[in-house]
Amino acid sequence: MKKLVLPLFLAFTTVALAPQARAQTVCPAAPTPITVPSTISGDVTWTSNNIYLLTDRVYVTNGATLTIQPGTIIKGSGLGTLVIEQGSRLLADGLPNKPIVFTSNQPAGSRNRGDWGGIVILGRAPINQPGTPVIEGVPGRTFGGNQPNDNSGILRYVRIEFPGIALTTGNEINGLTLGGVGSGTIIDYVQVYASGDDSFEWFGGTVNAKHLVAVAATDDDFDTDFGFTGKVQYAVTVRDPQQSDVSGSTAFESDNDGSGSALTPLTAPVFSNVSAFLQNVPAVTQFTRAMHLRRNTSISIFNSVFTGWPQGLTLDGAGAQANATSGALVLKNNVLAGMTTPYSQQSGGTYNVQGFWENAANGNTTLAAISALNLNADNFKALNQNGTPNGTPDFTLPAASPLVTGAAFTDAKLSGDFFDNVAYKGAFGPAGTANWAAGWTNFNPNTTCYNVAGLTLAARTTSDQLQQLAVTPNPAVGETKLRFELKRGGTATVRVLDLTGRQVATVLTDGKLAAGLQQVALPTNLRAGVYVATVTTNETSQSVRFVVAR
């Protein structure tokens, strides 16, 4: 009995500081993760009841399929990088309430850009580089081919946090690197947070994507080259004005290749409904331009908004300028706001970039100030949105915003069934439409506890769905109840952990609960000690500590 005195004292001290009716945010000690070997050559499933660790490059090879269950946590350190080689597949198909999270192995509060490598997927779709090129950042691994419909798997409801290593100039590992990835691959609802290099980079390929989130990258948000010809709709980037790269940080950087050659396929992706937000840039900064389109690129961007960069659009070099003149490079129905220099050309003679942008047929708009967009500025900062450390900003548009209308999908480049024909410019619609970035994302993961297997939703104080979480009686001496209130109905998972973070019981799994007061019986066979009860709903996650005294 004497051995229980200290835990009981600590538990009662905690209760005295925070009343039982209020849930406590508890981060138990990190359990020992499963260190992943350097080669995966057969089909493997990573399960959500474990935490995995990448300490070096991990190659999925030999046609193997790596399946990752929804809610799984994968941590990385050093050169830890997941590489999906040609012919192999990654099936990382998360859920809105169970995103798959790749994150830093550092404890909460100590995470930073470049804590680990990132995810690299290599396919067999066309690229414009001859021979057998090797992807940057990964020695000896080739990409590209002649299979435009190649399938490298699924990446859906996935977060990639604190990745990105610049090994040498021009040799980096990005948050998500896609090399020659084919259109049979699904990329949807993916967030990259605080990459030490680019958030997303496409090296050729034909893969399409929707619902991309890039937060606080160091270099570029969306980098396209080597003949990438895919389509992307709904992408948002929020920049940290204190973090930029010596090479010049942009929302878009696009090249045909490093020399601006005419090799085919030309880099000609089509983006629509992008929101790129940068605010309050300091006087000394490496932020350069929102769109740096250069080296013979034929990228096209529609129905998008860019704010706050020192420069807006740079058409760099004769090749990109000629493509703009011919209609191979199209910019239509876009908005620049708050740019010191809206248009520029870094090289290439006397091309009239302003005339191209302001051509009435293109429907582009330039606003002197960001405030003219009538947006809530707190929603577009890299940290502490809405005044809360773990809140998800509401990116939906106020009714007074000029972005609510004005989009158009009549250009031939937007034909087909991929693009949704929406009225608004940017990645989000007006109030009343879905905020597709809510719930599964995390806008300040440095404060998030990732020491509980399967718990990947940030504890968001902006969600009032879950309230009055309490264990009664506490200390427990017999039958014990976990009580809480749901302001809105939804799904809930209830688990019991010990103080090391080890799961000792699952009480409820994805139970469908109506709004109102809830009561769940906790296990009666727990040994004497201190435990943590966690409730994870479709909107939030909370924990409360309790004592078992037998």
C-alpha positions as CSV (number, residue, x, y, z in Angstrom):
1,M,0.0,0.0,0.0
2,K,2.9,2.4,0.7
3,K,3.9,2.2,-2.9
4,L,0.7,3.9,-3.9
5,V,1.2,7.0,-1.7
6,L,3.2,9.1,-4.2
7,P,1.0,8.4,-7.2
8,L,-2.1,9.2,-5.1
9,F,-0.4,12.5,-4.0
10,L,0.4,13.5,-7.5
11,A,-3.0,12.7,-8.7
12,F,-4.7,14.7,-6.0
13,T,-2.4,17.6,-6.6
14,T,-3.4,17.6,-10.3
15,V,-7.1,17.5,-9.4
16,A,-6.6,20.4,-7.0
17,L,-5.1,22.5,-9.7
18,A,-7.7,21.6,-12.3
19,P,-11.3,20.8,-11.3
20,Q,-12.6,17.4,-12.3
21,A,-15.2,18.8,-14.6
22,R,-12.4,20.1,-16.9
23,A,-10.3,17.7,-19.0
24,Q,-6.6,17.9,-18.7
25,T,-4.2,17.7,-21.6
26,V,-1.8,14.9,-20.6
27,C,1.2,13.8,-22.6
28,P,2.6,10.5,-21.2
29,A,6.1,9.4,-21.7
30,A,7.0,8.3,-25.2
31,P,6.7,4.5,-25.7
32,T,9.5,2.6,-27.5
33,P,8.7,2.9,-31.2
34,I,9.3,0.3,-33.9
35,T,12.4,1.2,-35.7
36,V,11.8,0.5,-39.4
37,P,14.5,-1.4,-41.3
38,S,16.2,0.2,-44.3
39,T,14.5,-2.1,-46.9
40,I,10.9,-3.3,-47.2
41,S,10.8,-5.8,-50.0
42,G,7.5,-7.6,-49.2
43,D,4.0,-6.4,-48.4
44,V,3.8,-4.8,-45.0
45,T,1.1,-3.1,-42.9
46,W,1.9,-0.5,-40.3
47,T,-0.9,-0.5,-37.7
48,S,-2.3,2.3,-35.6
49,N,-1.6,0.6,-32.3
50,N,2.1,1.1,-32.8
51,I,4.4,4.1,-33.4
52,Y,7.1,3.7,-36.1
53,L,10.5,5.4,-36.4
54,L,12.5,6.3,-39.5
55,T,16.1,6.8,-38.6
56,D,17.5,6.6,-42.2
57,R,16.3,6.2,-45.7
58,V,13.7,3.4,-45.9
59,Y,13.2,1.9,-49.3
60,V,10.0,0.2,-50.3
61,T,11.2,-1.9,-53.2
62,N,10.8,-5.1,-55.3
63,G,7.1,-4.3,-56.1
64,A,6.1,-4.3,-52.4
65,T,3.1,-2.5,-51.0
66,L,3.3,-0.6,-47.7
67,T,-0.1,-0.2,-46.2
68,I,-0.5,2.3,-43.3
69,Q,-3.7,2.2,-41.2
70,P,-5.6,5.4,-40.5
71,G,-4.5,7.1,-37.3
72,T,-0.9,5.7,-37.5
73,I,2.0,7.8,-36.2
74,I,5.4,7.6,-37.9
75,K,8.2,9.6,-36.5
76,G,11.5,10.6,-38.3
77,S,14.9,11.7,-37.3
78,G,18.1,12.6,-39.2
79,L,18.0,11.3,-42.7
80,G,14.9,9.3,-41.9
81,T,13.0,9.3,-45.3
82,L,10.3,7.0,-46.7
83,V,11.2,6.2,-50.3
84,I,8.6,4.4,-52.5
85,E,10.6,3.0,-55.5
86,Q,9.3,2.4,-59.0
87,G,6.8,-0.4,-59.1
88,S,6.1,-0.4,-55.4
89,R,3.1,1.3,-53.7
90,L,2.2,3.3,-50.6
91,L,-1.3,2.9,-49.4
92,A,-1.6,5.6,-46.8
93,D,-5.4,6.1,-46.8
94,G,-6.3,8.0,-43.6
95,L,-9.6,9.3,-42.5
96,P,-10.8,12.8,-41.6
97,N,-10.9,11.8,-37.9
98,K,-7.9,9.5,-38.2
99,P,-5.3,11.2,-40.3
100,I,-1.9,9.4,-40.8
101,V,0.9,11.6,-39.3
102,F,4.5,11.6,-40.3
103,T,6.3,13.9,-37.8
104,S,9.5,14.7,-35.9
105,N,10.9,12.3,-33.3
106,Q,11.6,15.3,-31.1
107,P,9.4,16.0,-28.1
108,A,6.7,18.6,-28.1
109,G,8.2,22.1,-28.0
110,S,11.6,21.0,-29.5
111,R,10.5,20.2,-33.1
112,N,11.9,22.2,-36.0
113,R,12.3,22.3,-39.8
114,G,14.5,19.5,-41.2
115,D,14.2,17.2,-38.2
116,W,13.9,14.3,-40.7
117,G,13.7,13.8,-44.5
118,G,10.2,13.4,-45.8
119,I,8.3,11.2,-48.3
120,V,9.7,10.4,-51.8
121,I,7.5,8.6,-54.3
122,L,9.0,7.4,-57.6
123,G,6.9,6.3,-60.5
124,R,7.1,5.3,-64.2
125,A,5.2,8.2,-65.7
126,P,6.8,10.4,-68.4
127,I,9.5,13.0,-67.5
128,N,11.6,15.1,-69.9
129,Q,15.0,14.0,-68.7
130,P,16.9,11.5,-70.9
131,G,18.3,8.2,-69.7
132,T,17.7,7.0,-66.2
133,P,17.9,10.1,-64.0
134,V,18.3,9.8,-60.2
135,I,16.0,11.7,-57.9
136,E,17.6,14.4,-55.8
137,G,18.2,13.6,-52.1
138,V,18.1,9.8,-52.6
139,P,21.3,8.2,-54.0
140,G,20.9,5.8,-56.9
141,R,17.0,5.8,-57.1
142,T,15.7,6.4,-60.6
143,F,12.3,7.7,-61.7
144,G,10.2,8.2,-64.9
145,G,9.2,6.1,-67.8
146,N,6.5,5.7,-70.4
147,Q,3.4,4.8,-68.3
148,P,1.3,7.9,-67.7
149,N,-1.3,6.0,-65.8
150,D,1.2,4.4,-63.4
151,N,-0.2,3.8,-59.9
152,S,2.1,4.4,-56.9
153,G,-0.8,4.1,-54.4
154,I,-2.8,6.5,-52.2
155,L,-1.8,9.4,-50.0
156,R,-5.0,10.7,-48.5
157,Y,-5.6,12.5,-45.1
158,V,-1.9,12.6,-44.4
159,R,0.2,15.1,-42.5
160,I,3.9,15.5,-43.0
161,E,5.4,17.6,-40.2
162,F,8.9,19.1,-39.8
163,P,10.5,17.4,-42.8
164,G,12.9,18.8,-45.5
165,I,16.6,18.6,-45.6
166,A,18.8,20.6,-47.9
167,L,21.8,18.3,-48.3
168,T,23.6,20.5,-50.8
169,T,22.6,23.2,-53.2
170,G,20.1,21.6,-55.6
171,N,20.1,18.3,-53.7
172,E,17.3,18.4,-51.2
173,I,14.7,16.2,-49.6
174,N,11.3,18.0,-49.7
175,G,8.2,17.4,-47.6
176,L,6.6,15.4,-50.4
177,T,8.7,14.6,-53.5
178,L,6.9,13.1,-56.5
179,G,9.2,11.9,-59.2
180,G,7.5,10.6,-62.4
181,V,4.4,9.7,-60.5
182,G,1.5,8.6,-62.6
183,S,-2.2,9.6,-62.8
184,G,-3.3,6.3,-61.3
185,T,-2.0,7.5,-57.9
186,I,-4.4,9.3,-55.5
187,I,-3.1,12.5,-53.8
188,D,-5.8,14.2,-51.7
189,Y,-6.0,16.0,-48.4
190,V,-2.2,16.2,-47.7
191,Q,-0.6,18.8,-45.4
192,V,3.1,19.6,-45.2
193,Y,4.1,21.7,-42.1
194,A,7.4,23.5,-41.6
195,S,9.5,21.9,-44.3
196,G,13.2,22.7,-44.3
197,D,13.0,23.0,-48.1
198,D,9.9,22.9,-50.4
199,S,6.5,21.6,-49.2
200,F,5.6,19.9,-52.5
201,E,7.8,19.2,-55.5
202,W,6.9,17.4,-58.7
203,F,9.7,16.1,-60.9
204,G,7.7,15.3,-64.1
205,G,4.9,12.8,-64.0
206,T,1.1,13.1,-64.5
207,V,-0.3,12.7,-61.0
208,N,-3.3,14.9,-60.1
209,A,-4.0,16.2,-56.6
210,K,-6.6,18.1,-54.6
211,H,-6.8,19.6,-51.1
212,L,-3.2,20.4,-50.4
213,V,-2.0,22.5,-47.4
214,A,1.5,24.0,-47.1
215,V,2.3,25.8,-43.9
216,A,5.5,27.6,-42.9
217,A,7.8,26.2,-45.5
218,T,11.4,27.4,-45.8
219,D,11.7,27.5,-49.6
220,D,8.9,27.0,-52.1
221,D,5.4,25.8,-51.6
222,F,4.8,24.3,-55.0
223,D,7.8,23.5,-57.2
224,T,7.2,21.9,-60.6
225,D,9.8,20.8,-63.2
226,F,11.1,18.0,-65.5
227,G,7.9,17.9,-67.5
228,F,5.2,17.7,-64.8
229,T,1.7,17.8,-66.5
230,G,-0.7,16.9,-63.7
231,K,-3.7,18.9,-62.4
232,V,-4.2,20.4,-58.9
233,Q,-7.2,22.1,-57.4
234,Y,-7.7,23.5,-53.9
235,A,-4.4,24.3,-52.4
236,V,-3.6,26.7,-49.6
237,T,-0.3,28.0,-48.3
238,V,0.3,30.0,-45.2
239,R,3.8,31.4,-44.7
240,D,5.8,32.3,-41.6
241,P,7.3,35.7,-42.4
242,Q,10.3,35.0,-40.2
243,Q,11.3,31.8,-42.2
244,S,12.6,32.0,-45.8
245,D,15.4,30.5,-47.8
246,V,18.6,32.1,-49.2
247,S,17.6,30.9,-52.7
248,G,14.4,33.0,-52.6
249,S,11.1,31.7,-51.2
250,T,8.1,31.6,-53.5
251,A,4.6,30.1,-53.6
252,F,5.2,28.8,-57.1
253,E,8.6,28.0,-58.7
254,S,8.3,26.4,-62.1
255,D,11.0,25.3,-64.7
256,N,10.9,23.0,-67.7
257,D,14.3,21.8,-66.4
258,G,17.5,23.3,-65.0
259,S,18.7,24.8,-68.3
260,G,15.3,25.9,-69.7
261,S,15.6,23.5,-72.6
262,A,12.8,22.5,-75.0
263,L,12.8,18.9,-73.9
264,T,9.4,17.3,-73.8
265,P,7.0,16.8,-72.2
266,L,7.2,20.5,-71.3
267,T,6.4,21.3,-67.7
268,A,2.7,22.2,-68.2
269,P,0.7,21.5,-65.0
270,V,-2.6,23.2,-64.5
271,F,-3.5,24.7,-61.0
272,S,-6.8,26.2,-60.0
273,N,-8.2,27.6,-56.8
274,V,-4.9,28.3,-54.9
275,S,-4.7,30.6,-51.9
276,A,-1.2,31.8,-51.1
277,F,-0.9,33.9,-48.0
278,L,2.1,35.9,-46.8
279,Q,1.7,38.8,-44.4
280,N,3.9,41.3,-42.5
281,V,7.2,40.5,-44.3
282,P,10.1,42.0,-42.4
283,A,12.4,44.5,-44.1
284,V,15.2,42.0,-44.4
285,T,13.8,38.9,-46.0
286,Q,14.5,36.2,-48.6
287,F,10.9,36.1,-49.7
288,T,11.1,37.1,-53.4
289,R,8.0,36.6,-55.5
290,A,4.7,34.7,-55.4
291,M,5.1,33.2,-58.8
292,H,8.6,32.6,-60.3
293,L,7.9,31.2,-63.7
294,R,11.1,30.6,-65.6
295,R,13.2,28.3,-67.8
296,N,10.7,27.6,-70.5
297,T,7.9,26.5,-68.2
298,S,4.3,26.3,-69.6
299,I,2.5,26.1,-66.2
300,S,-1.0,27.6,-66.0
301,I,-2.7,29.0,-62.9
302,F,-6.4,29.9,-62.7
303,N,-8.8,31.3,-60.1
304,S,-6.2,31.9,-57.4
305,V,-5.1,34.6,-54.9
306,F,-1.7,35.6,-53.8
307,T,-1.0,38.1,-51.0
308,G,2.0,39.9,-49.4
309,W,5.1,38.8,-51.4
310,P,7.5,41.6,-52.3
311,Q,6.9,40.7,-56.0
312,G,3.8,39.1,-57.5
313,L,4.5,37.6,-60.9
314,T,8.0,37.2,-62.4
315,L,8.1,35.8,-66.0
316,D,11.8,35.0,-66.1
317,G,13.5,34.4,-69.5
318,A,12.6,34.3,-73.1
319,G,11.2,30.8,-73.0
320,A,8.5,31.4,-70.3
321,Q,7.7,34.7,-71.9
322,A,7.2,33.1,-75.3
323,N,5.0,30.5,-73.8
324,A,2.8,33.3,-72.3
325,T,2.5,34.9,-75.7
326,S,1.6,31.7,-77.4
327,G,-1.0,30.7,-74.8
328,A,0.9,27.7,-73.6
329,L,1.4,29.4,-70.3
330,V,-2.0,30.8,-69.1
331,L,-2.8,33.0,-66.0
332,K,-6.5,33.8,-65.8
333,N,-8.9,35.1,-63.1
334,N,-6.2,35.5,-60.5
335,V,-5.7,38.1,-57.8
336,L,-2.5,39.8,-56.5
337,A,-2.9,41.8,-53.3
338,G,-0.4,43.8,-51.3
339,M,2.6,43.4,-53.5
340,T,5.3,46.1,-53.6
341,T,6.2,45.2,-57.2
342,P,3.3,43.3,-58.8
343,Y,5.1,42.3,-62.0
344,S,8.7,41.8,-62.9
345,Q,11.1,40.0,-65.3
346,Q,14.4,38.9,-63.9
347,S,15.9,38.4,-67.4
348,G,14.7,38.2,-71.0
349,G,14.7,41.6,-72.5
350,T,11.7,44.0,-72.6
351,Y,8.7,41.7,-72.3
352,N,5.7,43.5,-71.0
353,V,4.7,41.4,-67.9
354,Q,2.2,44.0,-66.7
355,G,0.5,44.0,-70.1
356,F,0.2,40.2,-70.1
357,W,-1.3,40.2,-66.6
358,E,-3.6,43.1,-67.2
359,N,-4.9,41.9,-70.5
360,A,-8.7,42.1,-70.1
361,A,-9.2,38.7,-71.7
362,N,-7.2,37.2,-68.8
363,G,-9.5,38.6,-66.1
364,N,-6.7,39.1,-63.5
365,T,-6.9,41.7,-60.7
366,T,-4.3,43.6,-58.8
367,L,-5.1,45.2,-55.4
368,A,-2.8,47.6,-53.6
369,A,-3.6,46.2,-50.1
370,I,-4.4,42.8,-48.6
371,S,-7.2,44.5,-46.6
372,A,-9.1,45.0,-49.9
373,L,-9.8,41.2,-49.8
374,N,-11.9,41.7,-46.7
375,L,-10.5,38.6,-45.0
376,N,-10.0,37.9,-41.3
377,A,-6.3,38.4,-41.1
378,D,-5.9,36.1,-38.0
379,N,-6.9,33.2,-40.2
380,F,-3.9,33.6,-42.5
381,K,-1.0,33.5,-40.1
382,A,1.4,30.6,-39.7
383,L,0.9,30.3,-36.0
384,N,-1.7,31.0,-33.3
385,Q,-4.7,31.3,-35.6
386,N,-7.7,32.7,-33.9
387,G,-5.6,33.2,-30.8
388,T,-5.3,29.5,-30.0
389,P,-2.2,27.3,-30.2
390,N,-3.9,24.3,-31.8
391,G,-6.8,26.0,-33.6
392,T,-7.7,25.3,-37.2
393,P,-8.3,28.6,-39.0
394,D,-11.6,29.1,-40.8
395,F,-10.5,29.9,-44.4
396,T,-14.0,30.3,-45.7
397,L,-14.7,33.7,-47.2
398,P,-16.7,36.5,-45.7
399,A,-19.6,37.6,-47.9
400,A,-18.0,41.0,-48.5
401,S,-14.8,39.5,-50.0
402,P,-14.3,40.0,-53.7
403,L,-13.0,36.5,-53.9
404,V,-16.6,35.1,-53.5
405,T,-17.2,35.4,-57.2
406,G,-15.3,35.7,-60.4
407,A,-13.9,32.3,-61.1
408,A,-14.2,30.8,-64.6
409,F,-13.6,27.4,-66.0
410,T,-14.1,28.1,-69.7
411,D,-10.5,27.8,-70.7
412,A,-9.7,24.6,-72.6
413,K,-7.0,23.7,-70.1
414,L,-9.7,23.3,-67.5
415,S,-11.8,20.9,-69.5
416,G,-12.6,17.4,-68.5
417,D,-14.0,16.0,-65.3
418,F,-11.2,16.7,-62.8
419,F,-11.9,20.4,-62.0
420,D,-15.0,21.3,-60.0
421,N,-16.7,24.3,-61.5
422,V,-17.0,26.7,-58.5
423,A,-17.8,30.4,-58.4
424,Y,-15.1,31.5,-56.0
425,K,-11.4,32.4,-56.4
426,G,-8.9,30.7,-54.0
427,A,-9.1,27.4,-52.2
428,F,-12.2,28.1,-50.1
429,G,-15.7,29.2,-50.7
430,P,-17.9,31.7,-48.8
431,A,-19.3,31.1,-45.3
432,G,-21.7,28.2,-45.4
433,T,-19.5,26.1,-47.6
434,A,-17.2,23.4,-46.3
435,N,-13.9,24.4,-44.7
436,W,-12.1,21.3,-46.1
437,A,-9.0,22.0,-44.1
438,A,-10.8,21.7,-40.8
439,G,-10.3,18.7,-38.5
440,W,-7.6,16.6,-40.1
441,T,-4.9,19.3,-40.2
442,N,-2.7,20.7,-37.5
443,F,-1.5,24.3,-37.6
444,N,0.8,24.1,-34.6
445,P,2.0,20.6,-34.2
446,N,5.0,21.6,-32.1
447,T,2.6,21.5,-29.1
448,T,0.9,18.3,-30.0
449,C,1.6,15.1,-28.0
450,Y,2.4,12.2,-30.3
451,N,3.2,9.7,-27.6
452,V,-0.1,7.8,-27.8
453,A,-0.4,5.3,-30.6
454,G,-3.4,6.1,-32.8
455,L,-4.0,9.6,-31.4
456,T,-3.4,11.9,-34.4
457,L,-5.9,14.7,-33.9
458,A,-4.6,17.8,-32.2
459,A,-6.5,18.8,-29.1
460,R,-8.2,21.8,-30.5
461,T,-9.6,24.3,-28.1
462,T,-11.6,25.9,-30.9
463,S,-13.9,22.8,-30.9
464,D,-16.6,22.9,-28.2
465,Q,-17.9,19.5,-29.2
466,L,-16.5,17.7,-26.2
467,Q,-17.0,19.1,-22.7
468,Q,-17.1,18.2,-19.0
469,L,-14.8,15.2,-19.3
470,A,-14.5,13.6,-15.8
471,V,-14.0,10.2,-14.1
472,T,-16.2,9.4,-11.1
473,P,-15.4,8.4,-8.5
474,N,-11.8,9.5,-8.6
475,P,-9.9,7.7,-7.0
476,A,-11.7,4.7,-8.3
477,V,-12.4,1.9,-5.8
478,G,-14.9,-0.2,-7.7
479,E,-17.2,0.6,-10.6
480,T,-16.0,3.7,-12.4
481,K,-17.6,5.9,-15.0
482,L,-16.2,8.3,-17.6
483,R,-18.6,11.1,-18.2
484,F,-18.6,13.8,-20.8
485,E,-21.0,15.9,-22.9
486,L,-21.1,16.1,-26.7
487,K,-22.5,19.4,-28.0
488,R,-22.9,17.7,-31.4
489,G,-23.2,14.1,-32.2
490,G,-20.4,12.2,-33.8
491,T,-18.1,9.2,-33.5
492,A,-16.0,8.6,-30.4
493,T,-13.1,6.3,-29.3
494,V,-12.4,5.8,-25.6
495,R,-9.1,4.3,-24.4
496,V,-7.2,3.9,-21.2
497,L,-3.5,4.4,-21.0
498,D,-0.9,4.1,-18.3
499,L,1.5,6.9,-17.5
500,T,4.1,5.5,-20.0
501,G,1.6,5.9,-22.8
502,R,1.0,2.2,-23.2
503,Q,-2.6,1.4,-24.1
504,V,-4.2,-0.9,-21.5
505,A,-7.8,-0.9,-22.6
506,T,-10.0,0.1,-25.5
507,V,-13.5,0.9,-24.1
508,L,-15.2,2.2,-27.2
509,T,-14.1,2.2,-30.9
510,D,-15.7,4.7,-33.3
511,G,-19.0,4.6,-31.4
512,K,-21.8,6.7,-32.9
513,L,-23.0,9.0,-30.2
514,A,-25.9,11.5,-30.2
515,A,-25.5,14.9,-28.7
516,G,-25.9,15.1,-25.0
517,L,-24.5,13.7,-21.8
518,Q,-22.5,10.4,-22.2
519,Q,-21.5,7.8,-19.7
520,V,-19.0,5.0,-20.3
521,A,-18.0,2.3,-17.9
522,L,-14.3,2.0,-17.4
523,P,-12.6,-1.4,-16.9
524,T,-12.9,-2.8,-13.3
525,N,-9.8,-5.0,-13.6
526,L,-7.2,-2.2,-13.6
527,R,-4.4,-2.6,-11.1
528,A,-3.8,0.2,-8.5
529,G,-2.1,3.1,-10.1
530,V,-2.5,6.3,-12.2
531,Y,-4.1,6.2,-15.6
532,V,-5.2,8.5,-18.4
533,A,-8.6,8.2,-20.1
534,T,-8.7,9.6,-23.6
535,V,-11.8,10.5,-25.7
536,T,-11.2,11.1,-29.4
537,T,-14.1,12.4,-31.5
538,N,-14.5,13.4,-35.1
539,E,-13.6,16.9,-34.1
540,T,-11.3,16.9,-31.1
541,S,-9.4,14.8,-28.5
542,Q,-9.2,15.3,-24.8
543,S,-7.7,13.4,-21.8
544,V,-8.3,13.2,-18.1
545,R,-6.1,11.6,-15.4
546,F,-7.6,9.2,-12.8
547,V,-6.4,7.0,-9.9
548,V,-7.3,3.4,-9.2
549,A,-7.0,2.5,-5.5
550,R,-7.7,-1.2,-4.8
